[in-house]
Amino acid sequence: MAKKPTPQAIVEGFILRARRIMEHSLIRDQAALMEKLHTGEVNVAVTVNAKTGEETYRLRAEYPDEEILESLASRVRPLILSSEPIYYDKVLDALAEVVGAETLSEQIDLDWWREFWREIIDANRDAQAYLVTTPNGSITDRKLMYAWLYGDVVHAASPRSPIVRELSIDDRFQAAAHGVARICDRVIYTAMMLKTLIEDGLLEVSSDVLTDDVVVTTTTLDEEVRALTAPVDAPFPKDLSDLDPTVWQTLHQSIEHNRQAEFEEITGNGSTDTPTP
């Protein structure tokens, strides 16, 4: 059974996760798009035929690539999954233990922060921005977000709701894009709140939590290593500083040894000197 994390570890785990979320390309490089998704901004183009008076309307909005949103959703998911140690409510509970409930209450209203979060993630509340109506009924953008996250992305489950089944993956994805953007907004504000507590000396965290790399920044590998070879049945050494030279060789030594063996097999002698005619 996994050891239960301490309140300190939970708070620090959230900070690390929040930093990873804020380093995502959608947050870091596409702030304008994320703001539009967060506010639910869309455009309606109106065209009127001057001769017939016919009116046409087109709804237009911009969304990120689905793969990119999937990666952001995966970074957010531990905060909305109650079984995770950094589930948001658990983080606030841990924060009260680490700082002290009385001291913390003088700085922030925990109930306000809980509602601030639930307002975004609660699937059973009224629509955040819109409802979608089908012959089978209506569904909120909230529920469509979870249908995409847990039906299309995580579990690949077929929609049980007849309403969801009538809608396309595009409908589910678009609702999710708005929902994930709003969750990220809450994460950023919570990270700012924790940063203030740290700066005010009320919350102490390991310096590594604030400085360690949280994302991969290079796609190549180039570093000095020690390359050794041995027979496939050789036991793995416990101490690399005292290797048996009859078993372990450097890669260069191994290549030279094999080259010598091949030459001997061809020439029938052990000399690598070129034979004199």
C-alpha positions as CSV (number, residue, x, y, z in Angstrom):
1,M,0.0,0.0,0.0
2,A,1.4,3.4,-1.0
3,K,2.4,5.7,1.9
4,K,0.0,8.6,2.4
5,P,1.7,11.8,1.5
6,T,2.3,14.4,4.1
7,P,0.5,17.8,4.0
8,Q,3.8,19.4,3.0
9,A,4.3,16.9,0.2
10,I,0.7,17.6,-1.1
11,V,1.2,21.4,-1.2
12,E,4.6,21.0,-2.8
13,G,3.1,18.5,-5.3
14,F,0.5,21.0,-6.3
15,I,3.1,23.7,-6.8
16,L,5.1,21.4,-9.1
17,R,2.0,20.5,-11.0
18,A,0.9,24.1,-11.3
19,R,4.3,25.0,-12.7
20,R,4.1,22.2,-15.2
21,I,0.7,23.4,-16.3
22,M,1.9,27.0,-16.7
23,E,4.8,25.8,-18.8
24,H,2.5,24.2,-21.3
25,S,2.7,25.7,-24.8
26,L,-1.0,26.7,-24.7
27,I,-0.5,28.7,-21.6
28,R,3.0,30.0,-22.3
29,D,2.7,30.8,-26.0
30,Q,-1.1,31.1,-26.8
31,A,-2.4,33.3,-24.0
32,A,-4.8,35.2,-26.3
33,L,-6.4,32.0,-27.5
34,M,-6.7,30.7,-24.0
35,E,-8.3,33.9,-22.9
36,K,-10.9,33.6,-25.7
37,L,-11.6,30.0,-24.6
38,H,-11.9,31.0,-21.0
39,T,-14.4,33.8,-21.7
40,G,-16.2,31.8,-24.3
41,E,-15.7,34.4,-27.0
42,V,-17.2,33.5,-30.3
43,N,-18.0,35.5,-33.4
44,V,-21.3,35.5,-35.4
45,A,-20.9,36.6,-39.1
46,V,-24.1,38.0,-40.5
47,T,-24.8,38.1,-44.2
48,V,-27.9,39.7,-45.8
49,N,-28.7,39.3,-49.4
50,A,-29.6,42.8,-50.7
51,K,-31.9,41.5,-53.4
52,T,-33.8,38.8,-51.5
53,G,-33.4,40.0,-47.9
54,E,-32.3,36.5,-47.0
55,E,-30.2,36.4,-43.8
56,T,-27.5,33.8,-43.1
57,Y,-25.5,33.5,-39.9
58,R,-22.2,31.7,-39.3
59,L,-20.8,30.9,-35.8
60,R,-17.0,31.2,-35.8
61,A,-14.5,30.3,-33.0
62,E,-10.9,29.3,-32.8
63,Y,-9.6,26.1,-31.1
64,P,-6.2,24.5,-30.5
65,D,-5.3,21.2,-32.1
66,E,-6.9,18.3,-30.2
67,E,-3.5,16.6,-29.4
68,I,-2.3,19.8,-27.8
69,L,-5.4,20.2,-25.7
70,E,-5.1,16.5,-24.7
71,S,-1.6,17.1,-23.3
72,L,-2.8,20.1,-21.3
73,A,-5.8,18.1,-20.0
74,S,-3.5,15.3,-18.8
75,R,-1.5,17.8,-16.8
76,V,-4.7,19.2,-15.2
77,R,-6.4,15.9,-14.5
78,P,-4.7,15.0,-11.2
79,L,-6.3,18.2,-9.7
80,I,-9.8,17.2,-10.6
81,L,-9.6,13.5,-9.7
82,S,-10.5,12.9,-6.1
83,S,-8.3,9.8,-5.8
84,E,-5.2,11.8,-6.6
85,P,-3.1,13.2,-3.7
86,I,-3.1,16.7,-5.2
87,Y,-6.8,16.8,-5.8
88,Y,-7.7,20.5,-5.3
89,D,-9.7,20.1,-2.1
90,K,-6.9,18.0,-0.6
91,V,-4.4,20.7,-1.4
92,L,-6.5,23.3,0.5
93,D,-6.8,21.0,3.5
94,A,-3.1,20.3,3.4
95,L,-2.4,24.1,3.2
96,A,-4.4,24.7,6.3
97,E,-2.3,22.1,8.2
98,V,1.0,23.4,7.0
99,V,0.4,27.1,7.6
100,G,-2.0,26.6,10.5
101,A,-5.8,27.1,10.1
102,E,-6.0,30.2,12.3
103,T,-3.0,31.9,10.6
104,L,-4.3,31.0,7.2
105,S,-7.8,32.3,7.9
106,E,-6.2,35.7,8.5
107,Q,-4.9,35.7,5.0
108,I,-7.4,33.9,2.8
109,D,-10.9,32.5,2.9
110,L,-10.6,28.8,2.3
111,D,-14.3,28.4,1.6
112,W,-14.1,31.1,-1.1
113,W,-11.2,29.2,-2.8
114,R,-13.2,25.9,-2.6
115,E,-16.2,27.6,-4.3
116,F,-13.9,29.3,-6.8
117,W,-12.7,25.8,-7.9
118,R,-16.1,24.0,-7.7
119,E,-17.7,26.7,-9.8
120,I,-15.5,25.5,-12.7
121,I,-15.3,21.7,-12.3
122,D,-18.7,20.7,-11.0
123,A,-20.4,18.9,-13.9
124,N,-23.8,19.1,-12.3
125,R,-24.2,22.9,-12.2
126,D,-25.8,25.1,-14.8
127,A,-23.9,25.7,-18.1
128,Q,-20.8,27.8,-17.9
129,A,-21.4,29.3,-21.3
130,Y,-23.9,27.4,-23.3
131,L,-26.3,24.5,-23.7
132,V,-26.6,22.1,-26.7
133,T,-30.1,21.0,-27.5
134,T,-30.9,17.8,-29.5
135,P,-34.2,15.9,-30.1
136,N,-33.4,13.9,-26.9
137,G,-32.9,16.9,-24.7
138,S,-30.2,19.4,-23.7
139,I,-26.8,19.1,-22.2
140,T,-24.4,21.6,-20.6
141,D,-21.0,22.5,-21.8
142,R,-19.7,21.2,-18.5
143,K,-21.0,17.6,-19.1
144,L,-19.7,17.7,-22.7
145,M,-16.3,18.5,-21.4
146,Y,-16.2,15.4,-19.2
147,A,-17.7,13.3,-22.0
148,W,-14.6,14.3,-24.1
149,L,-12.1,13.8,-21.3
150,Y,-13.4,10.5,-20.0
151,G,-15.1,9.1,-23.1
152,D,-12.8,10.2,-25.9
153,V,-9.4,10.7,-24.2
154,V,-9.0,8.6,-21.0
155,H,-11.2,5.6,-21.2
156,A,-12.4,5.5,-24.8
157,A,-15.9,4.6,-23.5
158,S,-19.0,4.8,-25.7
159,P,-21.3,7.6,-24.6
160,R,-24.2,6.3,-22.5
161,S,-26.3,9.4,-22.7
162,P,-28.5,9.5,-25.9
163,I,-27.9,13.2,-26.0
164,V,-24.1,12.8,-26.1
165,R,-24.5,10.1,-28.7
166,E,-26.3,12.5,-31.0
167,L,-23.4,15.0,-30.9
168,S,-20.0,14.7,-32.6
169,I,-16.5,14.5,-31.1
170,D,-16.1,18.1,-32.3
171,D,-18.9,19.2,-30.0
172,R,-17.4,17.4,-27.1
173,F,-13.9,18.7,-27.8
174,Q,-15.0,22.3,-28.2
175,A,-16.8,22.2,-24.8
176,A,-13.7,20.7,-23.3
177,A,-11.4,23.4,-24.7
178,H,-13.4,26.1,-22.9
179,G,-13.6,24.0,-19.7
180,V,-9.9,23.2,-19.6
181,A,-9.0,26.8,-20.2
182,R,-11.2,27.8,-17.2
183,I,-9.6,25.2,-15.0
184,C,-6.1,26.4,-15.9
185,D,-7.2,30.0,-15.0
186,R,-8.1,28.7,-11.5
187,V,-4.8,26.8,-11.2
188,I,-2.8,30.0,-12.1
189,Y,-4.7,32.1,-9.6
190,T,-4.1,29.4,-6.9
191,A,-0.4,29.3,-7.7
192,M,-0.3,33.1,-7.3
193,M,-2.0,32.8,-3.9
194,L,0.6,30.3,-2.8
195,K,3.4,32.4,-4.1
196,T,2.2,35.3,-2.0
197,L,2.1,33.1,1.1
198,I,5.6,32.0,0.4
199,E,6.8,35.6,-0.1
200,D,5.1,36.7,3.1
201,G,7.0,33.9,5.0
202,L,3.8,32.1,6.0
203,L,4.4,29.0,3.8
204,E,7.8,27.3,3.5
205,V,8.6,24.9,0.7
206,S,11.7,23.3,-0.5
207,S,13.7,25.5,-2.9
208,D,13.8,22.6,-5.4
209,V,10.0,22.8,-5.7
210,L,10.4,26.4,-7.1
211,T,13.5,25.8,-9.2
212,D,13.6,22.2,-10.5
213,D,12.8,21.6,-14.1
214,V,9.2,20.5,-14.6
215,V,9.2,20.1,-18.3
216,V,11.5,18.6,-20.9
217,T,13.2,21.3,-22.9
218,T,15.4,19.4,-25.2
219,T,14.7,16.6,-27.7
220,T,18.3,15.5,-28.2
221,L,20.8,13.7,-26.0
222,D,24.6,14.5,-26.0
223,E,26.5,13.7,-22.9
224,E,29.8,12.1,-21.9
225,V,29.4,8.5,-20.7
226,R,31.5,5.5,-19.8
227,A,30.9,2.7,-22.4
228,L,31.8,-0.9,-21.4
229,T,31.2,-4.3,-22.8
230,A,31.1,-7.8,-21.3
231,P,29.8,-11.3,-22.2
232,V,26.0,-11.5,-22.1
233,D,26.2,-13.9,-19.2
234,A,28.5,-11.7,-17.1
235,P,27.0,-10.7,-13.7
236,F,26.3,-7.0,-13.4
237,P,28.9,-5.4,-11.2
238,K,28.0,-3.7,-8.0
239,D,31.1,-1.4,-8.0
240,L,32.0,0.2,-11.3
241,S,35.3,1.4,-9.9
242,D,36.8,-2.1,-9.6
243,L,36.0,-4.1,-12.7
244,D,37.6,-7.3,-13.8
245,P,39.6,-6.4,-16.9
246,T,39.3,-10.0,-18.2
247,V,35.5,-9.6,-18.3
248,W,34.9,-5.9,-18.8
249,Q,36.4,-3.9,-21.6
250,T,35.9,-0.4,-22.9
251,L,33.9,-0.2,-26.1
252,H,37.1,0.7,-28.0
253,Q,39.0,-2.2,-26.5
254,S,36.2,-4.6,-27.4
255,I,36.2,-3.3,-31.0
256,E,40.0,-3.8,-31.3
257,H,39.7,-7.2,-29.7
258,N,37.1,-8.3,-32.2
259,R,39.1,-6.9,-35.1
260,Q,42.2,-8.8,-33.9
261,A,40.2,-12.0,-33.7
262,E,38.8,-11.6,-37.1
263,F,42.3,-10.9,-38.6
264,E,43.7,-14.0,-36.9
265,E,40.8,-16.1,-38.3
266,I,41.5,-14.8,-41.8
267,T,45.4,-14.9,-41.8
268,G,45.9,-17.8,-39.5
269,N,48.4,-15.8,-37.3
270,G,48.3,-13.4,-34.5
271,S,50.1,-10.5,-36.1
272,T,48.2,-7.5,-37.4
273,D,51.3,-6.4,-39.5
274,T,50.7,-6.5,-43.2
275,P,52.4,-9.6,-44.7
276,T,55.5,-8.9,-46.9
277,P,55.2,-10.4,-50.4
